């Protein structure tokens, strides 16, 4: 792994979806994504779950 991407998340499901989609399309796949979800009232966790693999 070359680097880590740390993403703080709070009530921004549309933006997290766009960001994670962009990360999946990167040509260099040698990185990890760390998501710090801080108790959002919106369903950000559901967005994140669709990108887990």
C-alpha positions in Angstrom: 0.0 0.0 0.0 1.4 3.4 -1.0 -1.0 5.7 0.9 -4.2 6.0 2.9 -7.2 8.2 2.1 -9.0 9.3 5.3 -12.5 10.5 4.9 -14.5 12.2 7.7 -18.3 11.8 7.1 -21.2 13.5 8.7 -24.6 13.9 6.9 -23.3 14.1 3.3 -24.5 11.0 1.5 -24.4 12.5 -2.0 -20.9 13.7 -1.6 -19.5 10.5 -0.1 -21.1 8.5 -2.9 -19.4 10.8 -5.5 -16.1 10.6 -3.7 -16.1 6.8 -3.3 -17.1 6.4 -6.9 -14.2 8.5 -8.0 -11.8 6.5 -5.8 -12.9 3.2 -7.4 -12.1 4.6 -10.8 -8.5 5.5 -10.0 -5.8 3.8 -12.1 -3.5 3.3 -9.1 -5.3 0.9 -6.8 -2.5 0.7 -4.2 -4.3 2.6 -1.4 -6.6 2.1 1.5 -9.7 4.1 2.4 -10.5 4.9 6.0 -13.9 6.3 6.6 -14.6 8.0 10.0 -18.4 8.2 10.2 -19.5 10.4 13.1 -23.1 9.4 13.8 -24.8 10.9 10.8 -28.6 11.1 11.0 -28.7 10.5 7.2 -27.9 7.0 5.8 -24.3 7.6 4.9 -23.5 4.0 6.2 -25.7 2.5 3.4 -23.7 4.5 0.8 -20.4 3.3 2.2 -21.6 -0.4 2.4 -22.2 -0.6 -1.4 -18.5 0.1 -2.0 -17.1 -2.4 0.5 -15.4 -5.4 -1.1 
